[in-house]
Amino acid sequence: VERNLRPLAVLLDAMAREPGRRLLFLSSGGAIYGSAAPGAWTEESAPAPESAYGVGKLLAEEMIRFRARRGDATFLIARAANVYGRR
């Protein structure tokens, strides 16, 4: 919470003071969906985080969506999963 969510809250506060700013948030598909629903996930798949890391990513996404509903931010959340290496 101290290392990830608090700095995000500070960033979102700053964005609210500077209209027109946009945020690209790289979340985590694997950590948010967990192993409850194997296969290809869609944006309609229910979140089922199995670790504090996954819960933190999900909370961060909700913080961003909340601020967007208030008109404080424009955002894009990318839930990348297993992104590494050349392949």
C-alpha positions in Angstrom: 0.0 0.0 0.0 2.7 2.5 1.0 4.9 1.7 -2.1 2.2 1.4 -4.8 -1.2 2.8 -3.8 -0.1 5.9 -1.9 2.1 7.1 -4.8 -0.8 6.4 -7.2 -3.1 8.5 -5.0 -0.6 11.4 -5.1 -0.4 11.1 -8.9 -4.1 11.1 -9.3 -4.4 14.2 -7.0 -1.9 15.9 -9.2 -3.8 14.9 -12.4 -7.0 16.4 -10.9 -5.2 19.8 -10.7 -4.0 19.6 -14.3 -7.0 18.9 -16.5 -6.3 17.1 -19.8 -3.7 14.8 -18.5 -3.9 11.1 -19.5 -2.7 8.0 -17.7 -1.6 4.7 -19.1 -1.6 2.1 -16.3 0.1 -1.2 -16.9 -1.7 -3.7 -14.7 -1.4 -7.4 -14.5 -3.7 -9.8 -16.2 -2.3 -13.0 -14.7 -2.3 -11.6 -11.1 -5.8 -10.2 -11.4 -7.6 -13.2 -12.9 -5.7 -15.8 -11.0 -6.1 -19.5 -11.9 -9.8 -19.7 -11.2 -10.7 -19.4 -14.9 -8.1 -21.1 -17.1 -7.9 -20.1 -20.7 -8.3 -16.8 -22.5 -9.7 -14.1 -20.3 -11.7 -11.1 -21.5 -12.5 -7.8 -19.9 -15.8 -9.4 -18.8 -14.0 -12.1 -16.8 -14.4 -11.9 -13.1 -11.3 -10.8 -11.1 -10.0 -13.5 -8.7 -6.6 -12.3 -7.4 -4.7 -14.9 -5.4 -2.0 -12.7 -4.0 -1.5 -9.3 -2.3 0.2 -8.2 -5.5 -3.0 -9.0 -7.6 -5.3 -7.4 -5.0 -3.0 -4.3 -5.1 -3.2 -4.1 -8.9 -7.0 -4.5 -8.8 -7.3 -1.7 -6.1 -5.1 0.6 -8.2 -7.4 0.0 -11.2 -10.4 0.9 -9.1 -8.7 4.0 -7.7 -8.1 5.2 -11.3 -11.7 4.4 -12.4 -13.1 6.2 -9.4 -11.1 9.4 -10.3 -12.2 9.1 -13.9 -15.9 9.0 -12.9 -15.3 12.2 -11.0 -13.7 13.7 -14.1 -10.2 13.9 -12.6 -8.5 11.6 -15.1 -8.6 10.1 -18.5 -7.0 6.7 -18.5 -6.2 3.4 -20.3 -5.6 0.3 -18.3 -3.6 -2.5 -20.0 -3.8 -5.9 -18.3 -0.7 -7.5 -19.7 0.1 -11.1 -18.8 3.4 -12.8 -19.0 5.2 -10.1 -21.0 8.9 -10.9 -21.2 11.6 -11.8 -23.6 11.8 -11.8 -27.4 8.8 -14.0 -28.0 
